[in-house]
Amino acid sequence: MNNPLFQIRFLITLILLGLVFGFLLTGCGSQNNASPVYVAPSDPGGSRSFFTTWDDSIICARIKTKMISDDFVKAAPIDVDVYNGVVYLRGTVQTDSQKRMAADLARGVEGVVKVKNHLIFKD
């Protein structure tokens, strides 16, 4: 037990466990405060737990991958944001069909709760 290598490994393990528990507790705080500028958790800009942010980034990556793989949609500059499973599509498209197809691709990804399609037609 007096082995310095063992003591260093034990200390590193304790630090890592502390960091993991710190991340886990980050998402457990109360979201309801009395501030008049309170942002509802379903709106972009509010607070999210580490794991919700992680899930949203995975959903976003899957949607972008589907859009890049689709020849009909990949030509349009579409910005994809995900917040608590709600997908926000912004950018310009050339046709109504392209707008619908982008939303359909997003809806087809596991974990998507809702799609808010803010795509506009390019002049």
N, C-alpha and C positions, 0 to 999 in steps of 0.2 A: 504493500500500500504506500510505501514511501518512494515509489518509483516516480521520478519527475515527469516522465512521458505519460503515465497514467493520470497524474494530477492535471496536466495540460489538457488531455482529452476530456476529462471529467468537467473541467471548467468550460471548455468550448461547447460541450453538450448542454450544460446548464444555460449558457448564453443563448444558444439556438432555441432551446425550449422556451425560454423567456420571450424571445422574439415571436415565435409561433403563437404563444398564448396572447401576446400583445395584439397581433393581427386578428385573432379570433374575437377578442373583446372589443375591437374597434367598431364592429357592426352592431353591438348590443346596446348602444346608448339610445336614449329617448329621442324621437324625432319631433316631438310635440313641444315646442317652446312658445312663449308668449309674445315673441317678437312680431311686429306688424309686417316685417319683410320675410316671414317664413315662406319657404318654397316647398310645395307638396312634393313628396318623394317621387311621384310619377312625372314631374316636370324636369326637363334638363336644367342642370345647375344646382339641384338639391344634393344632399349627401347620400352616399351609397356605401355599403360595406365593401371590403376588399373582394369578397367572393362574388358579389353582385357585379362589381366592376369587371372582374375576371370573366364571368359568364357573358356579360355584354360585349366584351372585346372578342370573345370566341364567336358569338353570333354574328358580329360585324364582319369578321374575317370570312366566315362561311358565306355570307351574303355577297361580299365583294368577289369571292372566288366564283360563285355562280354567275354573277354579272359579267365577269371577264370571260368566262367560258361560253357565254351566250352571244352568238354573232349578231343578233338583232339589238341587244342592249348595250354591248361593250363600246359601241361607237359614241354613246352619249356620255358627257361628263356628269356623273352622278355622285353626289356626296352622301355617304351612308353614316348615320349616327344611331347608336342604340343606347337607350337609357331604361333600365329595369324591364328589359324585354320589349319595349316599344321602339319600333324602327322609324326613324325620320329620314325621308328621302328628299334631297334638295338638289337642284341643278336644272339643266335644260335638256329637253328632248325634242325630236323633230316631228313625232306623230303621237296621236292619242294611244295607238297600239303599243308604242314603245313605253309610254307612261304606265299603261296597265300591266305590261309584261314585267317591268321592273318591280312593281308592287307584288305581282304574283310570285316572282322569284323570291322576294323577301319573305312572303307569307309561307313559302314552302320550307323554310329553315326551322329546324327544331328549336324550341325555346322562344320563338317570336310570339308575343302576346297580341300585338296590334301593329298595323302599319299606317303611318301618317304620311301620305304622299303629297309633298309640296313641290313636285316637279312642274316646271312651266315650259311652254312651247317656245322654241327658238324662232326668232323672226327671220 
